[in-house]
Amino acid sequence: TLASGEPFNGPVELKKILFQKQDNFARTISERMFTYAIGRSIEFVDEPTMQQLTKSLIQNNFNSTALIKELVNSYPFRYRTNDYGRKLDVI
């Protein structure tokens, strides 16, 4: 049973439910990856990036490689700073 109360029986039914909610699913994946990669919480100024990551993920059929490429090329990732305001080097 999902947190929303929707029951499912096995991975096939779960996939059907997630496909019906693919916008929310894509947004959640994008947010989690962004937060991990940037090392901070999402802020209001990150909304355009979040929309682009979500759109890209859906357009690329949830391809994780495409999401990672989009993420590392995003402005917040490329210009992230540490707690002291210094730019972090991208490896």
C-alpha positions in Angstrom: 0.0 0.0 0.0 1.3 3.4 -0.9 1.4 6.3 1.5 -1.6 7.8 -0.3 -3.6 4.6 0.5 -3.5 3.1 -2.9 -3.1 -0.7 -2.8 -1.0 -2.6 -5.3 0.0 -6.2 -5.8 3.5 -6.6 -7.1 5.8 -4.6 -9.3 3.5 -4.6 -12.4 0.7 -2.8 -10.5 3.2 -0.4 -8.9 4.6 0.5 -12.3 1.0 1.3 -13.5 0.3 3.5 -10.6 3.7 5.3 -11.0 3.1 5.8 -14.7 -0.2 7.5 -14.0 1.6 9.9 -11.7 4.8 10.2 -13.7 5.0 14.0 -13.3 5.0 13.7 -9.5 7.4 10.7 -9.7 9.8 12.6 -12.0 9.7 15.7 -9.8 10.5 13.6 -6.7 13.4 11.8 -8.4 14.7 15.2 -9.7 14.5 16.8 -6.3 16.3 13.9 -4.5 19.1 13.8 -7.1 19.4 17.6 -7.0 19.6 17.8 -3.2 22.2 15.0 -3.1 24.4 16.5 -5.9 24.2 20.1 -4.6 24.5 19.2 -0.9 21.8 21.5 0.2 18.0 21.9 0.2 16.1 23.2 -2.7 15.4 26.9 -2.6 12.9 29.1 -4.5 15.6 30.2 -7.0 16.1 26.6 -8.0 12.6 26.2 -9.4 13.5 26.7 -13.0 16.2 24.1 -12.7 13.8 21.7 -11.0 11.3 22.2 -13.9 14.0 21.5 -16.5 15.3 18.4 -14.7 11.7 17.0 -14.4 10.9 17.8 -18.0 14.2 16.2 -19.2 13.6 13.1 -17.1 10.2 12.5 -18.6 11.3 13.3 -22.2 14.2 10.8 -21.9 11.9 8.1 -20.5 13.5 8.2 -17.0 17.0 7.6 -18.3 19.3 8.2 -15.3 22.3 9.0 -17.5 20.4 11.9 -19.2 19.2 13.2 -15.8 22.8 13.2 -14.4 24.1 15.0 -17.5 21.3 17.6 -17.2 22.1 18.0 -13.5 25.8 18.5 -13.8 25.3 21.1 -16.5 22.8 23.0 -14.5 23.7 26.5 -13.1 23.2 25.5 -9.4 25.6 22.5 -9.7 28.2 24.3 -11.7 28.2 27.4 -9.4 27.6 25.8 -6.0 29.4 27.3 -3.1 30.5 26.1 0.3 29.2 27.6 3.6 31.7 30.4 3.3 30.5 31.6 -0.1 33.5 30.1 -2.0 32.9 28.4 -5.3 33.5 24.6 -5.1 35.6 23.0 -7.8 33.7 20.6 -10.1 35.6 17.4 -10.6 
